[in-house]
Amino acid sequence: RQSMAPRREKKKSALKDVVTREYTINLHKRIHGVGFKRRAPRAMTEIRKFAERMMGTPDVRLDTRLNKFVWSQGVRNVPFRVRVRLARKRNEDEDSAHKLYTLVSYVPCAEFKGKQTINVEAE
């Protein structure tokens, strides 16, 4: 039985491309209602989930500067927002399960108002 809709050509997946973008993550709404001793660890988990969702790669690597920033005010007073740079890169390791990985790095930012998601040109 065939459907009446015309067959579409397969588009090349954009997930194959290497790309770098800057995002603002609202950590406040993502750790709302989490107990004090779990807040910073949950924030790191949420950043990882955000990167996985935005870049479509299960392999996500977090920068140490980002970790230091999230933990800078202690385990329970996590910053409300964080500006991050997500870089989808090719995996050099040949025997790895995934062809691409995402590197999440911290972008220092004094003011979050008016900031939008931007594509960063490759250096």
Secondary structure in CASP SS format (residue, H / E / C, confidence):
PFRMAT SS
TARGET T0000
AUTHOR 0000-0000-0000
METHOD secondary structure of the structure
MODEL  1
R C 1.00
Q C 1.00
S C 1.00
M C 1.00
A C 1.00
P C 1.00
R C 1.00
R C 1.00
E C 1.00
K C 1.00
K C 1.00
K C 1.00
S C 1.00
A H 1.00
L H 1.00
K H 1.00
D C 1.00
V C 1.00
V E 1.00
T E 1.00
R E 1.00
E E 1.00
Y E 1.00
T E 1.00
I E 1.00
N E 1.00
L H 1.00
H H 1.00
K H 1.00
R H 1.00
I C 1.00
H C 1.00
G C 1.00
V C 1.00
G C 1.00
F H 1.00
K H 1.00
R H 1.00
R H 1.00
A H 1.00
P H 1.00
R H 1.00
A H 1.00
M H 1.00
T H 1.00
E H 1.00
I H 1.00
R H 1.00
K H 1.00
F H 1.00
A H 1.00
E H 1.00
R H 1.00
M H 1.00
M H 1.00
G C 1.00
T C 1.00
P C 1.00
D C 1.00
V E 1.00
R E 1.00
L E 1.00
D C 1.00
T H 1.00
R H 1.00
L H 1.00
N H 1.00
K H 1.00
F H 1.00
V H 1.00
W H 1.00
S C 1.00
Q C 1.00
G C 1.00
V C 1.00
R C 1.00
N C 1.00
V C 1.00
P C 1.00
F C 1.00
R E 1.00
V E 1.00
R E 1.00
V E 1.00
R E 1.00
L E 1.00
A E 1.00
R E 1.00
K E 1.00
R E 1.00
N C 1.00
E C 1.00
D C 1.00
E C 1.00
D C 1.00
S C 1.00
A C 1.00
H C 1.00
K C 1.00
L E 1.00
Y E 1.00
T E 1.00
L E 1.00
V E 1.00
S E 1.00
Y E 1.00
V C 1.00
P C 1.00
C C 1.00
A C 1.00
E C 1.00
F C 1.00
K C 1.00
G C 1.00
K C 1.00
Q C 1.00
T C 1.00
I E 1.00
N E 1.00
V E 1.00
E C 1.00
A C 1.00
E C 1.00
END
